[in-house]
Amino acid sequence: MATFGRRLAGTSDALTGFELATLKIEDPAVIAISGKAQHMIARFTGRESDEISGTVFQVTPDDIQSTDRYEVDACKRIAVTLRSGIRAWVYVDAQTGQ
């Protein structure tokens, strides 16, 4: 709600070849919005056995711009194909993302 100002429509899906890792957040504005100094991030492993289950949301180009402004430099946005075959943008660890 803080990022988009509305509830997003989404469906369950999964990201393969990635695992969840902890990311320390140092940006006070991001901490204020989320209430946490540690966030979870997708970290590339390349192993088909690694999978992150989650939700793929329907967003607009303006939504993506809002999210880009929110995300910290330790994250980067990449295009992926989810388990369902849907192409999507995901934010991943900037050091290990593809």
DRENTORKOL-3810 file (N, C-alpha, C; in nm, 4 decimals):
REM DRENTORKOL-3810
@n.u->0.0830; n.v->-0.1196; n.w->0.0000; ca.u->0.0000; ca.v->0.0000; ca.w->0.0000; c.u->0.0875; c.v->0.1261; c.w->0.0000
@n.u->0.1967; n.v->0.1237; n.w->0.0755; ca.u->0.2833; ca.v->0.2416; ca.w->0.0820; c.u->0.3493; c.v->0.2712; c.w->-0.0523
@n.u->0.3803; n.v->0.1680; n.w->-0.1277; ca.u->0.4496; ca.v->0.1877; ca.w->-0.2559; c.u->0.3537; c.v->0.2201; c.w->-0.3687
@n.u->0.2385; n.v->0.1507; n.w->-0.3742; ca.u->0.1479; ca.v->0.1637; ca.w->-0.4882; c.u->0.0181; c.v->0.2384; c.w->-0.4582
@n.u->-0.0187; n.v->0.2499; n.w->-0.3318; ca.u->-0.1408; ca.v->0.3194; ca.w->-0.2956; c.u->-0.2671; c.v->0.2395; c.w->-0.3205
@n.u->-0.2506; n.v->0.1104; n.w->-0.3496; ca.u->-0.3660; ca.v->0.0228; ca.w->-0.3726; c.u->-0.3220; c.v->-0.1216; c.w->-0.3540
@n.u->-0.4199; n.v->-0.2093; n.w->-0.3424; ca.u->-0.3937; ca.v->-0.3525; ca.w->-0.3336; c.u->-0.3730; c.v->-0.4053; c.w->-0.4749
@n.u->-0.2679; n.v->-0.4859; n.w->-0.4950; ca.u->-0.2371; ca.v->-0.5409; ca.w->-0.6273; c.u->-0.3014; c.v->-0.6780; c.w->-0.6468
@n.u->-0.3423; n.v->-0.7083; n.w->-0.7697; ca.u->-0.3929; ca.v->-0.8405; ca.w->-0.8050; c.u->-0.2727; c.v->-0.9294; c.w->-0.8365
@n.u->-0.2765; n.v->-1.0539; n.w->-0.7894; ca.u->-0.1649; ca.v->-1.1430; ca.w->-0.8159; c.u->-0.2044; c.v->-1.2891; c.w->-0.8103
@n.u->-0.1124; n.v->-1.3735; n.w->-0.8605; ca.u->-0.1326; ca.v->-1.5182; ca.w->-0.8580; c.u->-0.0063; c.v->-1.5857; c.w->-0.8061
@n.u->-0.0229; n.v->-1.7058; n.w->-0.7528; ca.u->0.0907; ca.v->-1.7825; ca.w->-0.7017; c.u->0.1784; c.v->-1.8289; c.w->-0.8161
@n.u->0.3092; n.v->-1.8281; n.w->-0.7929; ca.u->0.4051; ca.v->-1.8746; ca.w->-0.8919; c.u->0.5359; c.v->-1.9024; c.w->-0.8188
@n.u->0.6399; n.v->-1.9347; n.w->-0.8930; ca.u->0.7693; ca.v->-1.9629; ca.w->-0.8304; c.u->0.8829; c.v->-1.9204; c.w->-0.9220
@n.u->0.9923; n.v->-1.8828; n.w->-0.8599; ca.u->1.1153; ca.v->-1.8426; ca.w->-0.9278; c.u->1.2185; c.v->-1.9519; c.w->-0.9058
@n.u->1.2628; n.v->-2.0171; n.w->-1.0125; ca.u->1.3597; ca.v->-2.1255; ca.w->-0.9987; c.u->1.5010; c.v->-2.0735; c.w->-1.0232
@n.u->1.5977; n.v->-2.1449; n.w->-0.9627; ca.u->1.7376; ca.v->-2.1072; ca.w->-0.9783; c.u->1.7822; c.v->-1.9989; c.w->-0.8817
@n.u->1.6973; n.v->-1.9677; n.w->-0.7852; ca.u->1.7266; ca.v->-1.8658; ca.w->-0.6840; c.u->1.6928; c.v->-1.9209; c.w->-0.5461
@n.u->1.7571; n.v->-1.8636; n.w->-0.4431; ca.u->1.7230; ca.v->-1.8948; ca.w->-0.3047; c.u->1.7038; c.v->-1.7643; c.w->-0.2291
@n.u->1.6354; n.v->-1.7715; n.w->-0.1159; ca.u->1.6175; ca.v->-1.6524; ca.w->-0.0334; c.u->1.7407; c.v->-1.6304; c.w->0.0529
@n.u->1.7810; n.v->-1.5048; n.w->0.0661; ca.u->1.8937; ca.v->-1.4666; ca.w->0.1493; c.u->1.8567; c.v->-1.3383; c.w->0.2237
@n.u->1.9275; n.v->-1.3102; n.w->0.3302; ca.u->1.9034; ca.v->-1.1900; ca.w->0.4084; c.u->1.9838; c.v->-1.0740; c.w->0.3511
@n.u->1.9205; n.v->-0.9581; n.w->0.3435; ca.u->1.9850; ca.v->-0.8368; ca.w->0.2945; c.u->1.9705; c.v->-0.7289; c.w->0.4013
@n.u->2.0829; n.v->-0.6756; n.w->0.4471; ca.u->2.0800; ca.v->-0.5679; ca.w->0.5466; c.u->2.0471; c.v->-0.4370; c.w->0.4765
@n.u->1.9448; n.v->-0.3670; n.w->0.5268; ca.u->1.9018; ca.v->-0.2397; ca.w->0.4706; c.u->1.9586; c.v->-0.1265; c.w->0.5560
@n.u->2.0183; n.v->-0.0283; n.w->0.4897; ca.u->2.0750; ca.v->0.0851; ca.w->0.5618; c.u->2.0044; c.v->0.2161; c.w->0.5296
@n.u->1.9179; n.v->0.2157; n.w->0.4287; ca.u->1.8457; ca.v->0.3364; ca.w->0.3901; c.u->1.7341; c.v->0.3632; c.w->0.4916
@n.u->1.7430; n.v->0.4745; n.w->0.5679; ca.u->1.6424; ca.v->0.5032; ca.w->0.6708; c.u->1.5001; c.v->0.5137; c.w->0.6167
@n.u->1.4839; n.v->0.5636; n.w->0.4945; ca.u->1.3490; ca.v->0.5769; ca.w->0.4374; c.u->1.2870; c.v->0.4395; c.w->0.4128
@n.u->1.3658; n.v->0.3448; n.w->0.3631; ca.u->1.3157; ca.v->0.2095; ca.w->0.3387; c.u->1.2837; c.v->0.1412; c.w->0.4713
@n.u->1.3687; n.v->0.1590; n.w->0.5699; ca.u->1.3440; ca.v->0.1005; ca.w->0.7028; c.u->1.2167; c.v->0.1590; c.w->0.7624
@n.u->1.1960; n.v->0.2888; n.w->0.7459; ca.u->1.0752; ca.v->0.3525; ca.w->0.7993; c.u->0.9490; c.v->0.2964; c.w->0.7357
@n.u->0.9528; n.v->0.2718; n.w->0.6045; ca.u->0.8351; ca.v->0.2182; ca.w->0.5353; c.u->0.8095; c.v->0.0734; c.w->0.5737
@n.u->0.9158; n.v->-0.0076; n.w->0.5743; ca.u->0.8983; ca.v->-0.1516; ca.w->0.5983; c.u->0.8973; c.v->-0.1872; c.w->0.7460
@n.u->0.9610; n.v->-0.1036; n.w->0.8279; ca.u->0.9712; ca.v->-0.1339; ca.w->0.9706; c.u->1.0798; c.v->-0.2357; c.w->1.0012
@n.u->1.1640; n.v->-0.2681; n.w->0.9008; ca.u->1.2674; ca.v->-0.3701; ca.w->0.9206; c.u->1.3999; c.v->-0.3247; c.w->0.8586
@n.u->1.5093; n.v->-0.3597; n.w->0.9264; ca.u->1.6427; ca.v->-0.3308; ca.w->0.8737; c.u->1.7000; c.v->-0.4520; c.w->0.8008
@n.u->1.6292; n.v->-0.5640; n.w->0.8047; ca.u->1.6708; ca.v->-0.6841; ca.w->0.7325; c.u->1.5542; c.v->-0.7273; c.w->0.6442
@n.u->1.5815; n.v->-0.7407; n.w->0.5158; ca.u->1.4803; ca.v->-0.7866; ca.w->0.4202; c.u->1.5281; c.v->-0.9175; c.w->0.3584
@n.u->1.4365; n.v->-0.9898; n.w->0.3002; ca.u->1.4723; ca.v->-1.1095; ca.w->0.2255; c.u->1.4904; c.v->-1.0698; c.w->0.0792
@n.u->1.5888; n.v->-1.1327; n.w->0.0127; ca.u->1.6195; ca.v->-1.1025; ca.w->-0.1266; c.u->1.6419; c.v->-1.2328; c.w->-0.2023
@n.u->1.6093; n.v->-1.2332; n.w->-0.3296; ca.u->1.6375; ca.v->-1.3491; ca.w->-0.4154; c.u->1.7846; c.v->-1.3446; c.w->-0.4551
@n.u->1.8544; n.v->-1.4542; n.w->-0.4291; ca.u->1.9963; ca.v->-1.4650; ca.w->-0.4644; c.u->2.0113; c.v->-1.5773; c.w->-0.5655
@n.u->2.0726; n.v->-1.5468; n.w->-0.6805; ca.u->2.0897; ca.v->-1.6437; ca.w->-0.7885; c.u->2.1830; c.v->-1.7567; c.w->-0.7463
@n.u->2.1392; n.v->-1.8816; n.w->-0.7749; ca.u->2.2242; ca.v->-1.9983; ca.w->-0.7516; c.u->2.2478; c.v->-2.0749; c.w->-0.8815
@n.u->2.1510; n.v->-2.0665; n.w->-0.9745; ca.u->2.1597; ca.v->-2.1420; ca.w->-1.0984; c.u->2.1174; c.v->-2.2871; c.w->-1.0847
@n.u->2.0845; n.v->-2.3302; n.w->-0.9645; ca.u->2.0423; ca.v->-2.4688; ca.w->-0.9418; c.u->1.8910; c.v->-2.4805; c.w->-0.9622
@n.u->1.8508; n.v->-2.5707; n.w->-1.0516; ca.u->1.7080; ca.v->-2.5929; ca.w->-1.0774; c.u->1.6339; c.v->-2.6370; c.w->-0.9522
@n.u->1.7046; n.v->-2.7003; n.w->-0.8581; ca.u->1.6410; ca.v->-2.7484; ca.w->-0.7355; c.u->1.6070; c.v->-2.6340; c.w->-0.6395
@n.u->1.6681; n.v->-2.5173; n.w->-0.6583; ca.u->1.6374; ca.v->-2.4018; ca.w->-0.5734; c.u->1.5164; c.v->-2.3287; c.w->-0.6307
@n.u->1.4243; n.v->-2.2937; n.w->-0.5436; ca.u->1.2999; ca.v->-2.2311; ca.w->-0.5884; c.u->1.2453; c.v->-2.1417; c.w->-0.4787
@n.u->1.1955; n.v->-2.0270; n.w->-0.5182; ca.u->1.1293; ca.v->-1.9352; ca.w->-0.4257; c.u->0.9831; c.v->-1.9261; c.w->-0.4669
@n.u->0.8943; n.v->-1.9677; n.w->-0.3786; ca.u->0.7505; ca.v->-1.9556; ca.w->-0.4036; c.u->0.7055; c.v->-1.8160; c.w->-0.3641
@n.u->0.6116; n.v->-1.7615; n.w->-0.4399; ca.u->0.5623; ca.v->-1.6280; ca.w->-0.4088; c.u->0.4439; c.v->-1.5912; c.w->-0.4936
@n.u->0.4270; n.v->-1.4628; n.w->-0.5143; ca.u->0.3145; ca.v->-1.4099; ca.w->-0.5897; c.u->0.3657; c.v->-1.3210; c.w->-0.7012
@n.u->0.3126; n.v->-1.3414; n.w->-0.8207; ca.u->0.3427; ca.v->-1.2529; ca.w->-0.9336; c.u->0.2269; c.v->-1.1540; c.w->-0.9426
@n.u->0.2616; n.v->-1.0253; n.w->-0.9415; ca.u->0.1609; ca.v->-0.9194; ca.w->-0.9408; c.u->0.1480; c.v->-0.8556; c.w->-1.0782
@n.u->0.0277; n.v->-0.8118; n.w->-1.1075; ca.u->0.0023; ca.v->-0.7354; ca.w->-1.2296; c.u->0.0299; c.v->-0.5888; c.w->-1.1970
@n.u->0.1287; n.v->-0.5300; n.w->-1.2661; ca.u->0.1664; ca.v->-0.3914; ca.w->-1.2396; c.u->0.1749; c.v->-0.3133; c.w->-1.3699
@n.u->0.1731; n.v->-0.1838; n.w->-1.3559; ca.u->0.1847; ca.v->-0.0928; ca.w->-1.4702; c.u->0.3295; c.v->-0.0433; c.w->-1.4799
@n.u->0.3670; n.v->0.0183; n.w->-1.5915; ca.u->0.4998; ca.v->0.0801; ca.w->-1.5994; c.u->0.5223; c.v->0.1838; c.w->-1.4886
@n.u->0.4196; n.v->0.2585; n.w->-1.4516; ca.u->0.4333; ca.v->0.3549; ca.w->-1.3410; c.u->0.4600; c.v->0.2837; c.w->-1.2093
@n.u->0.3964; n.v->0.1679; n.w->-1.1889; ca.u->0.4206; ca.v->0.0891; ca.w->-1.0678; c.u->0.5671; c.v->0.0462; c.w->-1.0603
@n.u->0.6199; n.v->0.0042; n.w->-1.1739; ca.u->0.7601; ca.v->-0.0397; ca.w->-1.1772; c.u->0.8515; c.v->0.0773; c.w->-1.1430
@n.u->0.8219; n.v->0.1956; n.w->-1.1946; ca.u->0.9013; ca.v->0.3146; ca.w->-1.1622; c.u->0.8969; c.v->0.3431; c.w->-1.0120
@n.u->0.7798; n.v->0.3296; n.w->-0.9502; ca.u->0.7669; ca.v->0.3509; ca.w->-0.8057; c.u->0.8508; c.v->0.2505; c.w->-0.7287
@n.u->0.8479; n.v->0.1268; n.w->-0.7733; ca.u->0.9253; ca.v->0.0227; ca.w->-0.7053; c.u->1.0740; c.v->0.0466; c.w->-0.7233
@n.u->1.1163; n.v->0.0880; n.w->-0.8412; ca.u->1.2572; ca.v->0.1192; ca.w->-0.8638; c.u->1.3054; c.v->0.2278; c.w->-0.7669
@n.u->1.2220; n.v->0.3263; n.w->-0.7412; ca.u->1.2596; ca.v->0.4335; ca.w->-0.6482; c.u->1.2690; c.v->0.3819; c.w->-0.5050
@n.u->1.1868; n.v->0.2833; n.w->-0.4701; ca.u->1.1859; ca.v->0.2275; ca.w->-0.3343; c.u->1.3057; c.v->0.1363; c.w->-0.3095
@n.u->1.3410; n.v->0.0543; n.w->-0.4057; ca.u->1.4465; ca.v->-0.0454; ca.w->-0.3866; c.u->1.5832; c.v->0.0205; c.w->-0.3665
@n.u->1.6651; n.v->-0.0446; n.w->-0.2844; ca.u->1.7988; ca.v->0.0061; ca.w->-0.2525; c.u->1.8993; c.v->-0.0402; c.w->-0.3577
@n.u->2.0187; n.v->0.0190; n.w->-0.3576; ca.u->2.1211; ca.v->-0.0129; ca.w->-0.4565; c.u->2.1689; c.v->-0.1574; c.w->-0.4496
@n.u->2.1472; n.v->-0.2242; n.w->-0.3371; ca.u->2.1885; ca.v->-0.3645; ca.w->-0.3231; c.u->2.0984; c.v->-0.4581; c.w->-0.4033
@n.u->1.9897; n.v->-0.4034; n.w->-0.4589; ca.u->1.8964; ca.v->-0.4815; ca.w->-0.5411; c.u->1.9035; c.v->-0.4331; c.w->-0.6852
@n.u->1.8763; n.v->-0.5264; n.w->-0.7769; ca.u->1.8598; ca.v->-0.4853; ca.w->-0.9163; c.u->1.7418; c.v->-0.5616; c.w->-0.9745
@n.u->1.6778; n.v->-0.4989; n.w->-1.0736; ca.u->1.5610; ca.v->-0.5583; ca.w->-1.1384; c.u->1.6073; c.v->-0.6323; c.w->-1.2627
@n.u->1.5633; n.v->-0.7588; n.w->-1.2742; ca.u->1.5961; ca.v->-0.8388; ca.w->-1.3921; c.u->1.4688; c.v->-0.9041; c.w->-1.4457
@n.u->1.4706; n.v->-0.9400; n.w->-1.5733; ca.u->1.3599; ca.v->-1.0132; ca.w->-1.6360; c.u->1.3875; c.v->-1.1625; c.w->-1.6210
@n.u->1.2844; n.v->-1.2379; n.w->-1.5826; ca.u->1.2970; ca.v->-1.3821; ca.w->-1.5648; c.u->1.1747; c.v->-1.4509; c.w->-1.6233
@n.u->1.1854; n.v->-1.5817; n.w->-1.6387; ca.u->1.0702; ca.v->-1.6648; ca.w->-1.6704; c.u->1.0395; c.v->-1.7460; c.w->-1.5460
@n.u->0.9168; n.v->-1.7313; n.w->-1.4959; ca.u->0.8749; ca.v->-1.8029; ca.w->-1.3761; c.u->0.8402; c.v->-1.9480; c.w->-1.4100
@n.u->0.8205; n.v->-2.0296; n.w->-1.3074; ca.u->0.7885; ca.v->-2.1703; ca.w->-1.3279; c.u->0.6689; c.v->-2.1894; c.w->-1.4207
@n.u->0.5707; n.v->-2.0994; n.w->-1.4132; ca.u->0.4497; ca.v->-2.1079; ca.w->-1.4961; c.u->0.4760; c.v->-2.0750; c.w->-1.6429
@n.u->0.5919; n.v->-2.0161; n.w->-1.6717; ca.u->0.6213; ca.v->-1.9703; ca.w->-1.8066; c.u->0.5978; c.v->-1.8215; c.w->-1.8254
@n.u->0.5405; n.v->-1.7565; n.w->-1.7263; ca.u->0.5169; ca.v->-1.6122; ca.w->-1.7322; c.u->0.6504; c.v->-1.5386; c.w->-1.7248
@n.u->0.6666; n.v->-1.4368; n.w->-1.8092; ca.u->0.7840; ca.v->-1.3474; ca.w->-1.8006; c.u->0.7511; c.v->-1.2392; c.w->-1.6985
@n.u->0.8474; n.v->-1.2103; n.w->-1.6118; ca.u->0.8225; ca.v->-1.1139; ca.w->-1.5050; c.u->0.9506; c.v->-1.0411; c.w->-1.4686
@n.u->0.9334; n.v->-0.9255; n.w->-1.4062; ca.u->1.0446; ca.v->-0.8543; ca.w->-1.3457; c.u->1.0569; c.v->-0.9016; c.w->-1.2018
@n.u->1.1799; n.v->-0.9214; n.w->-1.1549; ca.u->1.2043; ca.v->-0.9499; ca.w->-1.0133; c.u->1.3230; c.v->-0.8671; c.w->-0.9673
@n.u->1.3217; n.v->-0.8363; n.w->-0.8394; ca.u->1.4350; ca.v->-0.7658; ca.w->-0.7785; c.u->1.5195; c.v->-0.8693; c.w->-0.7063
@n.u->1.6474; n.v->-0.8703; n.w->-0.7395; ca.u->1.7398; ca.v->-0.9717; ca.w->-0.6870; c.u->1.8629; c.v->-0.9033; c.w->-0.6272
@n.u->1.9426; n.v->-0.9831; n.w->-0.5586; ca.u->2.0692; ca.v->-0.9366; ca.w->-0.5023; c.u->2.1550; c.v->-0.8847; c.w->-0.6174
@n.u->2.1952; n.v->-0.7597; n.w->-0.6121; ca.u->2.2715; ca.v->-0.6976; ca.w->-0.7215; c.u->2.4061; c.v->-0.7634; c.w->-0.7423
@n.u->2.4610; n.v->-0.8282; n.w->-0.6405; ca.u->2.5921; ca.v->-0.8908; ca.w->-0.6540; c.u->2.5858; c.v->-1.0277; c.w->-0.7175
@n.u->2.4715; n.v->-1.0970; n.w->-0.7059; ca.u->2.4648; ca.v->-1.2337; ca.w->-0.7593; c.u->2.3595; c.v->-1.2506; c.w->-0.8666
@n.u->2.2805; n.v->-1.1478; n.w->-0.8951; ca.u->2.1738; ca.v->-1.1582; ca.w->-0.9948; c.u->2.2297; c.v->-1.1795; c.w->-1.1339
@n.u->2.1498; n.v->-1.2380; n.w->-1.2197; ca.u->2.1908; ca.v->-1.2652; ca.w->-1.3576; c.u->2.1663; c.v->-1.1464; c.w->-1.4452
END
